[in-house]
Amino acid sequence: MVVNTIERLRELGFTDYEARVYVALISKSPATAYEIGKAAGVPTSKIYEVLGRLSEKSLVMELSENGKKRYVPREPDEFMESYRSRMDSTLDLLSADLSRLRGETNVSYVWNLSDRAEFLDQAERMIAGAKTALLISAWGDEVKALAGSLSEREGKVPMALVHFGTPTISFGQTYEHPIADTLYAERGGRGFSLVADGRIALVATFFEDGHVEGAWSKNPGFVLLAEDYIKHDIYIMKIVRRFNQELEGKFGPGYAALRDVFRDREAPAALPGKERT
């Protein structure tokens, strides 16, 4: 736990020694420089320099007790609130500055994703930012991973979910896909599509060996493809829900004949080299 805490503090801009010293003081204070250095694993030759930097950042305060200098840390809640306030202000100003510098552009790039954590972070941002509609096509693994974000938006924005396999949880209008196993075998993994507000789309495949291949974009063509894919799956789900028995009788288990896009047994055959009339 201490190692994770130090790593998170480093992500906020602390040096390794600063993070170690602050964590050591949170664990036990007031403490002398020698005691802090010993607990934090910081060399004696460096401890006063590190304490000085933390003092400049208002994260450590020096006390004098019986002629000895001791140090206490700023309370974590106060530190977090102050840091959050500064970061919010800085990000607001930076956003305005960058928008002015960027100018006008009509270019929409496609950004590749190959890491599950990166994928989930992008999906959560898209879900949190949705204002008018969310369309989702996913397997249970990804639905569970995004459950917190989806729960937060449910009831606030219209939501439709195509769920591959039997849903254990549902969000918005949920449609159970009837041939999940067939699709998994064809793709070799779990597919995922997310469209927010008809303006940004995220698609990915999670393969059996654990790696991810995905991409997100605001490109209108990319978004339209993902949106149409999810909507057409929903159209099919509505038909299947009402006519499943007839469909399986006509096309076979798993709708195999229906899924054969290169052949339609009931359509008249085209003559080679000639147009149909």
Backbone as CSV, one residue per row, in Angstrom:
resi,resn,N_x,N_y,N_z,CA_x,CA_y,CA_z,C_x,C_y,C_z
1,MET,0.826,-1.210,0.000,0.000,0.000,0.000,0.858,1.257,0.000
2,VAL,1.938,1.265,0.799,2.827,2.420,0.858,3.476,2.657,-0.499
3,VAL,3.883,1.573,-1.152,4.516,1.690,-2.474,3.545,2.325,-3.464
4,ASN,2.292,1.887,-3.441,1.284,2.451,-4.339,1.041,3.924,-4.051
5,THR,1.020,4.280,-2.764,0.797,5.674,-2.378,1.937,6.552,-2.869
6,ILE,3.168,6.080,-2.711,4.332,6.835,-3.180,4.269,7.021,-4.693
7,GLU,3.883,5.969,-5.400,3.798,6.057,-6.860,2.737,7.071,-7.284
8,ARG,1.611,7.103,-6.574,0.553,8.064,-6.916,1.002,9.501,-6.640
9,LEU,1.736,9.694,-5.567,2.265,11.029,-5.273,3.266,11.451,-6.355
10,ARG,4.054,10.522,-6.847,4.997,10.834,-7.934,4.243,11.253,-9.191
11,GLU,3.069,10.653,-9.419,2.263,11.034,-10.587,1.750,12.469,-10.461
12,LEU,1.676,12.965,-9.218,1.248,14.353,-8.994,2.407,15.336,-9.072
13,GLY,3.625,14.836,-9.309,4.770,15.725,-9.447,5.772,15.674,-8.310
14,PHE,5.526,14.856,-7.283,6.490,14.685,-6.210,7.727,13.942,-6.731
15,THR,8.907,14.280,-6.208,10.065,13.431,-6.464,9.934,12.196,-5.574
16,ASP,10.756,11.198,-5.830,10.692,9.979,-5.033,10.960,10.282,-3.551
17,TYR,11.967,11.081,-3.275,12.295,11.416,-1.885,11.182,12.231,-1.226
18,GLU,10.603,13.190,-1.970,9.512,13.994,-1.410,8.315,13.116,-1.049
19,ALA,7.986,12.193,-1.925,6.859,11.291,-1.663,7.138,10.430,-0.439
20,ARG,8.350,9.913,-0.333,8.713,9.063,0.807,8.645,9.823,2.127
21,VAL,9.140,11.050,2.112,9.151,11.862,3.333,7.734,12.218,3.756
22,TYR,6.890,12.624,2.804,5.519,12.997,3.152,4.767,11.798,3.716
23,VAL,4.918,10.633,3.100,4.251,9.422,3.586,4.761,9.058,4.977
24,ALA,6.076,9.195,5.201,6.645,8.878,6.516,6.070,9.794,7.588
25,LEU,5.890,11.090,7.255,5.335,12.040,8.219,3.857,11.790,8.477
26,ILE,3.115,11.386,7.444,1.702,11.060,7.635,1.576,9.877,8.593
27,SER,2.516,8.940,8.481,2.482,7.755,9.331,2.850,8.069,10.776
28,LYS,3.801,9.015,10.976,4.227,9.348,12.336,4.800,10.759,12.394
29,SER,4.166,11.615,13.198,4.661,12.979,13.368,4.138,13.515,14.714
30,PRO,4.776,14.562,15.259,5.981,15.238,14.778,7.195,14.309,14.814
31,ALA,8.189,14.641,13.992,9.394,13.822,13.949,10.576,14.698,13.579
32,THR,11.744,14.318,14.050,12.962,15.044,13.700,13.385,14.655,12.296
33,ALA,14.316,15.450,11.750,14.811,15.152,10.408,15.457,13.772,10.375
34,TYR,16.199,13.443,11.429,16.853,12.130,11.483,15.813,11.010,11.477
35,GLU,14.767,11.180,12.297,13.721,10.147,12.372,12.992,9.990,11.027
36,ILE,12.750,11.130,10.386,12.055,11.089,9.097,12.915,10.396,8.049
37,GLY,14.190,10.774,8.000,15.090,10.182,7.027,15.209,8.681,7.200
38,LYS,15.287,8.251,8.446,15.397,6.819,8.724,14.127,6.087,8.296
39,ALA,12.959,6.656,8.616,11.693,6.011,8.277,11.440,6.007,6.774
40,ALA,11.908,7.074,6.102,11.630,7.217,4.671,12.691,6.592,3.784
41,GLY,13.813,6.244,4.366,14.903,5.695,3.555,15.601,6.764,2.739
42,VAL,15.648,8.006,3.284,16.297,9.124,2.588,17.631,9.412,3.279
43,PRO,18.726,9.539,2.510,20.033,9.794,3.128,20.045,11.059,3.972
44,THR,20.815,11.051,5.053,20.907,12.205,5.942,21.355,13.449,5.195
45,SER,22.235,13.255,4.207,22.750,14.393,3.442,21.673,15.060,2.586
46,LYS,20.547,14.390,2.379,19.495,14.919,1.518,18.234,15.345,2.277
47,ILE,18.082,14.897,3.511,16.799,15.050,4.197,16.396,16.511,4.389
48,TYR,17.351,17.398,4.738,16.988,18.793,4.968,16.592,19.483,3.652
49,GLU,17.256,19.113,2.580,16.910,19.669,1.274,15.479,19.271,0.881
50,VAL,15.136,18.004,1.122,13.799,17.513,0.779,12.746,18.183,1.654
51,LEU,13.016,18.294,2.953,12.084,18.953,3.863,11.894,20.418,3.490
52,GLY,12.962,21.048,3.010,12.877,22.444,2.595,11.948,22.604,1.395
53,ARG,12.068,21.699,0.429,11.197,21.779,-0.753,9.734,21.545,-0.381
54,LEU,9.488,20.589,0.505,8.117,20.327,0.937,7.555,21.497,1.731
55,SER,8.420,22.168,2.489,7.991,23.346,3.237,7.594,24.477,2.291
56,GLU,8.373,24.655,1.203,8.054,25.677,0.204,6.709,25.402,-0.463
57,LYS,6.346,24.123,-0.560,5.070,23.733,-1.165,3.930,23.710,-0.147
58,SER,4.245,24.162,1.080,3.254,24.192,2.172,2.721,22.795,2.504
59,LEU,3.569,21.787,2.361,3.181,20.417,2.683,3.787,19.938,3.997
60,VAL,4.750,20.689,4.494,5.404,20.348,5.761,5.607,21.635,6.554
61,MET,5.423,21.556,7.872,5.656,22.719,8.736,6.676,22.355,9.806
62,GLU,7.556,23.307,10.067,8.607,23.089,11.058,8.166,23.602,12.426
63,LEU,8.405,22.799,13.468,8.093,23.179,14.844,9.370,23.170,15.665
64,SER,9.382,23.983,16.702,10.518,23.971,17.638,10.019,23.495,18.983
65,GLU,10.559,22.383,19.478,10.169,21.812,20.765,11.407,21.490,21.579
66,ASN,11.536,22.207,22.711,12.667,21.975,23.603,13.998,22.087,22.864
67,GLY,14.094,23.095,22.003,15.340,23.329,21.284,15.560,22.394,20.104
68,LYS,14.599,21.503,19.853,14.737,20.579,18.733,13.753,20.938,17.621
69,LYS,14.215,20.786,16.394,13.332,21.001,15.253,12.600,19.702,14.931
70,ARG,11.295,19.835,14.861,10.481,18.690,14.456,9.558,19.145,13.320
71,TYR,9.042,18.172,12.627,8.252,18.473,11.436,6.906,17.743,11.474
72,VAL,5.870,18.434,10.949,4.537,17.834,10.842,4.054,18.033,9.399
73,PRO,3.245,17.116,8.896,2.754,17.235,7.523,1.442,18.008,7.458
74,ARG,1.166,18.573,6.329,-0.151,19.147,6.086,-1.158,18.003,6.010
75,GLU,-2.342,18.187,6.583,-3.347,17.126,6.592,-3.704,16.706,5.158
76,PRO,-3.815,15.401,4.908,-4.103,14.912,3.544,-5.332,15.554,2.913
77,ASP,-6.419,15.714,3.674,-7.639,16.299,3.102,-7.402,17.728,2.636
78,GLU,-6.639,18.498,3.450,-6.342,19.881,3.074,-5.461,19.913,1.828
79,PHE,-4.464,19.024,1.804,-3.558,18.951,0.668,-4.326,18.609,-0.603
80,MET,-5.213,17.606,-0.533,-5.965,17.170,-1.711,-6.884,18.274,-2.225
81,GLU,-7.567,18.943,-1.315,-8.495,20.005,-1.718,-7.749,21.164,-2.369
82,SER,-6.606,21.525,-1.799,-5.802,22.606,-2.354,-5.262,22.230,-3.734
83,TYR,-4.769,20.997,-3.853,-4.215,20.534,-5.121,-5.304,20.487,-6.192
84,ARG,-6.475,19.957,-5.810,-7.580,19.851,-6.766,-8.012,21.239,-7.256
85,SER,-8.089,22.179,-6.351,-8.493,23.536,-6.715,-7.494,24.167,-7.680
86,ARG,-6.190,24.012,-7.385,-5.161,24.572,-8.263,-5.196,23.918,-9.641
87,MET,-5.354,22.588,-9.666,-5.361,21.871,-10.934,-6.581,22.245,-11.771
88,ASP,-7.745,22.373,-11.137,-8.951,22.769,-11.872,-8.766,24.146,-12.503
89,SER,-8.207,25.057,-11.737,-7.980,26.402,-12.247,-6.970,26.389,-13.384
90,THR,-5.877,25.645,-13.207,-4.842,25.561,-14.240,-5.387,24.931,-15.516
91,LEU,-6.179,23.857,-15.377,-6.738,23.181,-16.548,-7.726,24.066,-17.290
92,ASP,-8.524,24.834,-16.562,-9.461,25.751,-17.202,-8.715,26.796,-18.029
93,LEU,-7.674,27.373,-17.439,-6.883,28.377,-18.150,-6.157,27.765,-19.339
94,LEU,-5.612,26.561,-19.145,-4.883,25.893,-20.221,-5.815,25.532,-21.372
95,SER,-7.019,25.082,-21.043,-7.986,24.736,-22.076,-8.305,25.953,-22.938
96,ALA,-8.505,27.108,-22.297,-8.799,28.338,-23.036,-7.608,28.750,-23.897
97,ASP,-6.395,28.660,-23.327,-5.187,29.034,-24.077,-4.995,28.152,-25.303
98,LEU,-5.135,26.837,-25.127,-4.912,25.893,-26.231,-5.978,26.037,-27.309
99,SER,-7.207,26.327,-26.890,-8.278,26.529,-27.874,-7.986,27.730,-28.762
100,ARG,-7.453,28.789,-28.162,-7.115,29.981,-28.952,-5.954,29.695,-29.908
101,LEU,-4.987,28.905,-29.436,-3.819,28.592,-30.264,-4.156,27.631,-31.394
102,ARG,-5.116,26.750,-31.161,-5.421,25.688,-32.115,-6.025,26.223,-33.399
103,GLY,-6.891,27.218,-33.303,-7.525,27.755,-34.490,-8.565,26.816,-35.056
104,GLU,-8.954,27.052,-36.290,-9.985,26.251,-36.940,-9.364,25.029,-37.599
105,THR,-10.034,23.874,-37.473,-9.584,22.660,-38.151,-10.773,21.756,-38.409
106,ASN,-10.752,21.118,-39.571,-11.802,20.161,-39.916,-11.280,18.730,-39.935
107,VAL,-10.037,18.548,-39.463,-9.418,17.224,-39.493,-9.820,16.434,-38.254
108,SER,-10.267,15.195,-38.458,-10.601,14.306,-37.345,-9.729,13.066,-37.448
109,TYR,-8.919,12.814,-36.456,-7.995,11.692,-36.479,-8.614,10.465,-35.820
110,VAL,-8.070,9.299,-36.151,-8.446,8.055,-35.502,-7.296,7.662,-34.572
111,TRP,-7.614,7.547,-33.281,-6.589,7.261,-32.269,-6.655,5.787,-31.891
112,ASN,-5.524,5.100,-32.022,-5.463,3.668,-31.727,-5.301,3.410,-30.238
113,LEU,-5.872,2.294,-29.783,-5.760,1.864,-28.393,-5.298,0.406,-28.360
114,SER,-4.367,0.092,-27.463,-3.910,-1.293,-27.350,-3.784,-1.741,-25.900
115,ASP,-4.228,-0.897,-24.980,-4.120,-1.187,-23.550,-5.507,-1.127,-22.919
116,ARG,-5.857,-2.140,-22.124,-7.193,-2.203,-21.545,-7.472,-1.015,-20.616
117,ALA,-6.496,-0.638,-19.809,-6.696,0.493,-18.894,-6.932,1.782,-19.677
118,GLU,-6.190,1.964,-20.759,-6.367,3.146,-21.609,-7.751,3.126,-22.260
119,PHE,-8.180,1.935,-22.696,-9.505,1.791,-23.290,-10.595,2.160,-22.293
120,LEU,-10.521,1.619,-21.081,-11.540,1.883,-20.068,-11.575,3.359,-19.698
121,ASP,-10.417,3.988,-19.637,-10.355,5.417,-19.310,-11.067,6.238,-20.383
122,GLN,-10.817,5.910,-21.658,-11.476,6.637,-22.746,-12.986,6.389,-22.728
123,ALA,-13.398,5.138,-22.505,-14.825,4.810,-22.461,-15.518,5.555,-21.326
124,GLU,-14.894,5.606,-20.161,-15.495,6.300,-19.018,-15.633,7.787,-19.279
125,ARG,-14.650,8.391,-19.949,-14.745,9.818,-20.277,-15.894,10.075,-21.254
126,MET,-16.044,9.195,-22.232,-17.120,9.362,-23.207,-18.487,9.213,-22.544
127,ILE,-18.615,8.232,-21.672,-19.892,8.012,-20.976,-20.222,9.205,-20.081
128,ALA,-19.233,9.677,-19.344,-19.456,10.801,-18.423,-19.821,12.075,-19.175
129,GLY,-19.290,12.236,-20.391,-19.527,13.459,-21.140,-20.766,13.434,-22.023
130,ALA,-21.423,12.282,-22.122,-22.604,12.166,-22.999,-23.745,13.040,-22.497
131,LYS,-24.404,13.725,-23.435,-25.499,14.624,-23.071,-26.829,14.243,-23.718
132,THR,-26.781,13.596,-24.902,-28.034,13.326,-25.616,-28.321,11.852,-25.839
133,ALA,-27.285,10.996,-25.961,-27.548,9.570,-26.221,-26.290,8.745,-26.054
134,LEU,-26.486,7.504,-25.609,-25.404,6.525,-25.515,-25.851,5.233,-26.180
135,LEU,-25.075,4.760,-27.141,-25.301,3.475,-27.782,-24.112,2.583,-27.465
136,ILE,-24.381,1.367,-26.964,-23.313,0.489,-26.511,-23.560,-0.925,-27.019
137,SER,-22.494,-1.572,-27.468,-22.531,-2.982,-27.849,-21.347,-3.629,-27.141
138,ALA,-21.615,-4.574,-26.203,-20.526,-5.064,-25.363,-20.830,-6.422,-24.760
139,TRP,-19.780,-7.065,-24.290,-19.873,-8.305,-23.528,-19.890,-7.981,-22.036
140,GLY,-20.271,-8.978,-21.233,-20.412,-8.781,-19.797,-19.161,-8.267,-19.114
141,ASP,-17.983,-8.704,-19.550,-16.729,-8.283,-18.908,-16.570,-6.772,-18.946
142,GLU,-16.844,-6.202,-20.125,-16.677,-4.758,-20.270,-17.841,-3.998,-19.643
143,VAL,-19.051,-4.559,-19.700,-20.196,-3.911,-19.059,-19.946,-3.788,-17.554
144,LYS,-19.439,-4.856,-16.938,-19.151,-4.821,-15.497,-18.065,-3.801,-15.188
145,ALA,-17.028,-3.744,-16.038,-15.931,-2.806,-15.804,-16.398,-1.353,-15.882
146,LEU,-17.435,-1.097,-16.686,-17.941,0.269,-16.870,-19.224,0.526,-16.089
147,ALA,-19.601,-0.418,-15.230,-20.884,-0.326,-14.526,-21.024,0.959,-13.722
148,GLY,-19.963,1.386,-13.063,-20.037,2.608,-12.256,-20.363,3.827,-13.098
149,SER,-19.670,3.966,-14.222,-19.911,5.105,-15.115,-21.305,5.045,-15.728
150,LEU,-21.739,3.841,-16.119,-23.058,3.694,-16.735,-24.164,3.982,-15.721
151,SER,-23.973,3.528,-14.494,-24.965,3.791,-13.450,-25.125,5.285,-13.204
152,GLU,-24.017,5.997,-13.252,-24.039,7.440,-13.007,-24.845,8.177,-14.078
153,ARG,-24.818,7.678,-15.327,-25.503,8.365,-16.417,-26.922,7.853,-16.661
154,GLU,-27.252,6.673,-16.106,-28.580,6.101,-16.344,-29.663,7.035,-15.800
155,GLY,-30.678,7.254,-16.605,-31.753,8.160,-16.222,-31.478,9.602,-16.588
156,LYS,-30.214,9.912,-16.905,-29.853,11.279,-17.271,-29.707,11.434,-18.778
157,VAL,-29.471,10.324,-19.471,-29.309,10.356,-20.915,-29.882,9.057,-21.479
158,PRO,-30.623,9.100,-22.611,-31.139,7.870,-23.211,-29.995,6.901,-23.516
159,MET,-30.208,5.613,-23.187,-29.136,4.634,-23.298,-29.687,3.327,-23.858
160,ALA,-29.001,2.749,-24.854,-29.368,1.439,-25.398,-28.132,0.563,-25.389
161,LEU,-28.296,-0.675,-24.898,-27.175,-1.596,-24.749,-27.476,-2.925,-25.428
162,VAL,-26.625,-3.313,-26.384,-26.664,-4.664,-26.945,-25.682,-5.493,-26.126
163,HIS,-26.210,-6.483,-25.411,-25.397,-7.273,-24.488,-25.173,-8.668,-25.068
164,PHE,-23.920,-9.024,-25.311,-23.583,-10.355,-25.817,-23.540,-11.326,-24.652
165,GLY,-24.349,-12.374,-24.719,-24.478,-13.294,-23.595,-25.579,-12.819,-22.669
166,THR,-25.922,-13.661,-21.707,-27.012,-13.339,-20.780,-26.603,-12.215,-19.832
167,PRO,-27.338,-11.111,-19.800,-26.971,-9.984,-18.925,-27.151,-10.336,-17.442
168,THR,-26.174,-9.978,-16.650,-26.311,-10.075,-15.192,-26.673,-8.709,-14.613
169,ILE,-26.356,-7.659,-15.354,-26.773,-6.296,-15.026,-27.189,-5.637,-16.340
170,SER,-28.079,-4.658,-16.262,-28.526,-3.998,-17.478,-28.596,-2.495,-17.248
171,PHE,-28.507,-1.762,-18.359,-28.561,-0.308,-18.302,-29.410,0.190,-19.462
172,GLY,-30.273,1.166,-19.188,-31.129,1.691,-20.219,-31.976,0.579,-20.819
173,GLN,-32.170,0.636,-22.131,-32.866,-0.438,-22.836,-31.823,-1.475,-23.245
174,THR,-31.902,-2.659,-22.632,-30.899,-3.696,-22.878,-31.460,-4.788,-23.784
175,TYR,-30.648,-5.178,-24.782,-31.020,-6.237,-25.719,-30.000,-7.363,-25.608
176,GLU,-30.480,-8.568,-25.345,-29.580,-9.718,-25.256,-29.320,-10.280,-26.648
177,HIS,-28.049,-10.357,-27.036,-27.702,-10.901,-28.347,-27.813,-12.421,-28.301
178,PRO,-28.543,-13.031,-29.251,-28.842,-14.460,-29.147,-27.747,-15.398,-29.631
179,ILE,-26.750,-14.913,-30.386,-25.730,-15.831,-30.917,-24.330,-15.362,-30.518
180,ALA,-24.172,-15.065,-29.244,-22.893,-14.571,-28.740,-21.766,-15.559,-28.992
181,ASP,-22.001,-16.841,-28.727,-20.956,-17.852,-28.899,-20.497,-17.932,-30.349
182,THR,-21.441,-17.843,-31.270,-21.099,-17.885,-32.697,-20.196,-16.716,-33.077
183,LEU,-20.542,-15.534,-32.611,-19.748,-14.350,-32.927,-18.379,-14.399,-32.280
184,TYR,-18.316,-14.910,-31.063,-17.026,-15.010,-30.372,-16.092,-15.928,-31.159
185,ALA,-16.634,-17.045,-31.639,-15.828,-17.992,-32.408,-15.339,-17.357,-33.713
186,GLU,-16.185,-16.556,-34.351,-15.808,-15.919,-35.609,-14.723,-14.871,-35.415
187,ARG,-14.866,-14.077,-34.359,-13.936,-12.962,-34.140,-12.700,-13.348,-33.329
188,GLY,-12.819,-14.433,-32.568,-11.715,-14.815,-31.691,-11.597,-13.919,-30.481
189,GLY,-12.657,-13.182,-30.170,-12.618,-12.291,-29.021,-13.943,-11.581,-28.818
190,ARG,-13.945,-10.668,-27.839,-15.148,-9.920,-27.487,-15.131,-8.557,-28.178
191,GLY,-16.175,-8.273,-28.935,-16.276,-6.978,-29.589,-16.864,-5.927,-28.660
192,PHE,-16.561,-4.677,-28.947,-17.089,-3.562,-28.148,-17.262,-2.351,-29.054
193,SER,-18.406,-1.690,-28.934,-18.636,-0.432,-29.647,-19.384,0.524,-28.716
194,LEU,-18.993,1.791,-28.742,-19.633,2.819,-27.931,-19.718,4.097,-28.752
195,VAL,-20.918,4.669,-28.827,-21.108,5.949,-29.520,-21.790,6.911,-28.551
196,ALA,-21.199,8.080,-28.376,-21.754,9.088,-27.474,-22.233,10.289,-28.274
197,ASP,-23.512,10.610,-28.131,-24.116,11.803,-28.734,-24.014,11.839,-30.260
198,GLY,-23.741,10.698,-30.887,-23.603,10.668,-32.339,-22.424,11.457,-32.852
199,ARG,-21.443,11.744,-31.979,-20.318,12.587,-32.402,-18.946,11.982,-32.115
200,ILE,-18.885,10.954,-31.267,-17.609,10.314,-30.953,-17.847,8.826,-30.747
201,ALA,-16.952,8.008,-31.311,-17.133,6.556,-31.260,-15.852,5.868,-30.801
202,LEU,-16.044,4.759,-30.100,-14.943,3.919,-29.618,-15.275,2.478,-29.973
203,VAL,-14.359,1.795,-30.658,-14.561,0.391,-31.004,-13.321,-0.391,-30.590
204,ALA,-13.510,-1.660,-30.226,-12.369,-2.482,-29.801,-12.735,-3.955,-29.858
205,THR,-11.710,-4.782,-29.901,-11.865,-6.227,-29.764,-10.893,-6.700,-28.697
206,PHE,-11.400,-7.501,-27.760,-10.594,-8.070,-26.686,-10.351,-9.537,-27.022
207,PHE,-9.103,-9.890,-27.306,-8.781,-11.223,-27.788,-8.500,-12.206,-26.659
208,GLU,-8.502,-13.491,-27.021,-8.347,-14.565,-26.041,-7.024,-14.469,-25.281
209,ASP,-5.970,-13.982,-25.958,-4.662,-13.908,-25.296,-4.515,-12.679,-24.406
210,GLY,-5.574,-11.863,-24.327,-5.558,-10.722,-23.412,-5.260,-9.381,-24.050
211,HIS,-4.784,-9.353,-25.303,-4.467,-8.052,-25.881,-5.706,-7.397,-26.484
212,VAL,-5.609,-6.099,-26.655,-6.730,-5.286,-27.129,-6.342,-4.586,-28.423
213,GLU,-7.259,-4.557,-29.374,-7.090,-3.750,-30.579,-8.309,-2.847,-30.698
214,GLY,-8.082,-1.549,-30.623,-9.220,-0.636,-30.670,-8.835,0.733,-31.176
215,ALA,-9.837,1.586,-31.318,-9.610,2.948,-31.782,-10.811,3.812,-31.420
216,TRP,-10.575,5.118,-31.316,-11.678,6.055,-31.099,-11.464,7.274,-31.996
217,SER,-12.558,7.932,-32.334,-12.446,9.081,-33.227,-13.728,9.905,-33.204
218,LYS,-13.582,11.167,-33.621,-14.732,12.032,-33.870,-14.988,12.156,-35.372
219,ASN,-14.227,11.412,-36.169,-14.414,11.433,-37.612,-15.845,11.025,-37.949
220,PRO,-16.600,11.852,-38.687,-18.010,11.550,-38.951,-18.246,10.187,-39.592
221,GLY,-17.377,9.793,-40.531,-17.536,8.485,-41.165,-17.331,7.345,-40.194
222,PHE,-16.319,7.474,-39.345,-16.025,6.464,-38.330,-17.197,6.342,-37.357
223,VAL,-17.710,7.492,-36.930,-18.824,7.499,-35.973,-20.075,6.889,-36.599
224,LEU,-20.343,7.246,-37.851,-21.543,6.738,-38.526,-21.501,5.218,-38.673
225,LEU,-20.327,4.670,-39.000,-20.198,3.214,-39.127,-20.517,2.522,-37.805
226,ALA,-19.942,3.043,-36.707,-20.178,2.436,-35.394,-21.632,2.580,-34.971
227,GLU,-22.208,3.743,-35.234,-23.596,4.001,-34.855,-24.546,3.094,-35.631
228,ASP,-24.322,2.972,-36.944,-25.173,2.110,-37.771,-25.045,0.650,-37.363
229,TYR,-23.828,0.243,-37.023,-23.598,-1.138,-36.592,-24.447,-1.465,-35.360
230,ILE,-24.407,-0.590,-34.348,-25.164,-0.840,-33.123,-26.666,-0.769,-33.396
231,LYS,-27.098,0.231,-34.154,-28.532,0.377,-34.431,-29.084,-0.816,-35.212
232,HIS,-28.331,-1.288,-36.200,-28.815,-2.426,-36.974,-28.858,-3.696,-36.127
233,ASP,-27.917,-3.844,-35.200,-27.997,-4.965,-34.262,-29.271,-4.871,-33.426
234,ILE,-29.625,-3.669,-33.011,-30.848,-3.487,-32.220,-32.080,-3.808,-33.062
235,TYR,-32.083,-3.370,-34.321,-33.210,-3.713,-35.192,-33.377,-5.236,-35.263
236,ILE,-32.244,-5.941,-35.441,-32.283,-7.402,-35.527,-32.760,-8.013,-34.211
237,MET,-32.310,-7.446,-33.066,-32.732,-7.971,-31.768,-34.244,-7.873,-31.599
238,LYS,-34.814,-6.771,-32.066,-36.262,-6.609,-31.960,-36.989,-7.639,-32.814
239,ILE,-36.463,-7.900,-33.993,-37.067,-8.914,-34.862,-36.924,-10.301,-34.259
240,VAL,-35.716,-10.600,-33.757,-35.453,-11.916,-33.164,-36.343,-12.160,-31.958
241,ARG,-36.510,-11.121,-31.135,-37.318,-11.271,-29.929,-38.753,-11.698,-30.263
242,ARG,-39.230,-11.283,-31.414,-40.613,-11.578,-31.788,-40.757,-12.793,-32.707
243,PHE,-39.691,-13.100,-33.494,-39.836,-14.148,-34.505,-38.698,-15.175,-34.455
244,ASN,-38.137,-15.408,-33.276,-36.985,-16.306,-33.166,-37.274,-17.702,-33.711
245,GLN,-38.410,-18.281,-33.347,-38.723,-19.640,-33.775,-38.814,-19.727,-35.309
246,GLU,-39.484,-18.772,-35.921,-39.607,-18.777,-37.375,-38.254,-18.580,-38.056
247,LEU,-37.411,-17.712,-37.484,-36.101,-17.445,-38.065,-35.203,-18.676,-38.025
248,GLU,-35.176,-19.370,-36.888,-34.359,-20.578,-36.796,-34.893,-21.667,-37.717
249,GLY,-36.219,-21.745,-37.868,-36.787,-22.720,-38.784,-36.416,-22.423,-40.229
250,LYS,-36.290,-21.159,-40.549,-35.990,-20.754,-41.922,-34.494,-20.801,-42.215
251,PHE,-33.668,-20.334,-41.262,-32.242,-20.170,-41.533,-31.341,-21.137,-40.779
252,GLY,-31.904,-21.951,-39.892,-31.109,-22.922,-39.156,-30.563,-22.369,-37.854
253,PRO,-29.976,-23.253,-37.007,-29.413,-22.830,-35.719,-28.378,-21.723,-35.904
254,GLY,-28.483,-20.730,-35.031,-27.551,-19.605,-35.131,-27.750,-18.762,-36.365
255,TYR,-28.894,-18.964,-37.064,-29.199,-18.225,-38.292,-28.064,-18.326,-39.308
256,ALA,-27.506,-19.550,-39.438,-26.325,-19.753,-40.280,-26.564,-19.313,-41.721
257,ALA,-27.729,-19.691,-42.290,-28.001,-19.316,-43.676,-28.199,-17.809,-43.821
258,LEU,-28.744,-17.175,-42.818,-28.933,-15.729,-42.845,-27.590,-15.007,-42.825
259,ARG,-26.632,-15.562,-42.080,-25.330,-14.931,-41.924,-24.412,-15.165,-43.122
260,ASP,-24.804,-16.038,-44.039,-24.014,-16.286,-45.251,-24.302,-15.168,-46.251
261,VAL,-23.483,-14.112,-46.192,-23.762,-12.925,-46.996,-23.442,-13.131,-48.476
262,PHE,-22.736,-14.205,-48.821,-22.358,-14.434,-50.214,-23.349,-15.321,-50.960
263,ARG,-24.404,-15.727,-50.272,-25.375,-16.581,-50.935,-26.753,-16.383,-50.326
264,ASP,-27.756,-16.303,-51.189,-29.146,-16.252,-50.766,-29.875,-17.343,-51.541
265,ARG,-30.206,-18.416,-50.884,-30.749,-19.593,-51.552,-32.065,-19.328,-52.268
266,GLU,-32.804,-18.330,-51.834,-34.117,-18.089,-52.415,-34.127,-16.983,-53.463
267,ALA,-32.983,-16.331,-53.657,-32.915,-15.276,-54.665,-32.593,-15.883,-56.017
268,PRO,-33.135,-15.329,-57.104,-32.802,-15.849,-58.436,-31.333,-15.629,-58.750
269,ALA,-30.694,-16.613,-59.339,-29.273,-16.518,-59.640,-29.037,-15.547,-60.788
270,ALA,-28.007,-14.738,-60.666,-27.663,-13.787,-61.727,-26.913,-14.517,-62.833
271,LEU,-27.203,-14.141,-64.065,-26.481,-14.730,-65.194,-25.082,-14.143,-65.279
272,PRO,-24.070,-14.977,-65.510,-22.687,-14.463,-65.570,-22.543,-13.396,-66.641
273,GLY,-21.965,-12.274,-66.265,-21.668,-11.217,-67.220,-22.855,-10.418,-67.692
274,LYS,-24.044,-10.652,-67.095,-25.231,-9.921,-67.535,-25.908,-9.248,-66.356
275,GLU,-26.548,-8.133,-66.671,-27.274,-7.422,-65.633,-28.643,-8.036,-65.422
276,ARG,-29.119,-7.961,-64.158,-30.498,-8.390,-63.889,-31.467,-7.344,-64.388
277,THR,-32.619,-7.801,-64.785,-33.641,-6.852,-65.210,-34.696,-6.743,-64.140
